[in-house]
């Protein structure tokens, strides 16, 4: 009977996620390619493991580390591309990443028995640090992501960082087992502390590193928050307000800072800085303000269901809609409509009534 290796379930899952990611037109092409390459490498490695363990096919083992070493760098480049207005990381980031991977590929041919795991671990540590550092970035930094999509991207970034850290912990255990020279006591100790090792690495990378590197990772928005608005900022904001009023571009749920910058013909970060300096808000809060006011207008002038109004205003999530609406009007959309209706009834029966 044909046996399907358990490792192949990971490969199937990774291929499924890769297909979904490659089919997301909202993401820049470069990001889709990088995420696809990363997920494909994650699918290939378990496939090789399954062939070796279940079918005794060892011919592909020599290629396994060369594929595994691509996973974290491609993942980082994918997330990095979401922070660039052109959808492609700057040439320095691309060249440095390619250079690191190329050197690592050459180093894999080193003669020592434990060098493969050590090299892969070193690469993963480098890019785990870079991924962890990105957790400090706010919504304005991800110019290719719509405000409503920022939470999902941040969750994916956290998950990716955790996964890379788990790989590091697993490789560290393997290296320790190799260096122990088969000592039974050492192997038992390594097995027993592997869970603790994972927790310590996770705490160090996901909590310690972002706080340690925080001052070095401030975005232009964060650096400019205490800078008084310039005339250029006010002029740009007037153009933004005019664009919002005339085209109601804020009703597009996939509106991103990069797309807004292209419509205005200026860099996305310049748009972010102008909004931050003049309004004291990030792009997410600023766009939500337009959407909330649009929704409020529809609530008082139409009989459309609240859900339809939510979508018409540009919101995709009901929880986000209710949260933002309550922030502006201190009541839910349903309460706002009800009170507006009550006020209209009072005016109808008492034309002389005026609100204070």
Buried (B, 14 or more C-beta within 10 A) or exposed (E): EEEEBEBBEBBEBBBEBBEEBBEEEEBBEBBBBBBBBBBBBBBBBBBBBBBBEBEEEEEBEEEBBBBBBBBBBBBBBBBBBBBBBBBBBEEEBBEEBEEBBEEBBEBBEEEEEBBBBBBBBBBBBBBBBBBBBBBBBBBBBBBBBBBBBBBEBBEBBBEBBBBBBBBBBBBBBBBBBBEBEEEEEBBEEBEEEBEEBBEEBBEBBBEEBBEEBEEEBBBBBBEBEEEEBBEEBEEBBEBBEEBBEEEBBBBBBEBBBBBBBBBBEBBBBBBBBBBBBBBEBBBBBBBBBBBBBBBBEBBBEEEEEBEEBBBBBBBBBEEBBBEBBBEBBEEBBEEBBEEBEEEEEEEEEEEEEEEE
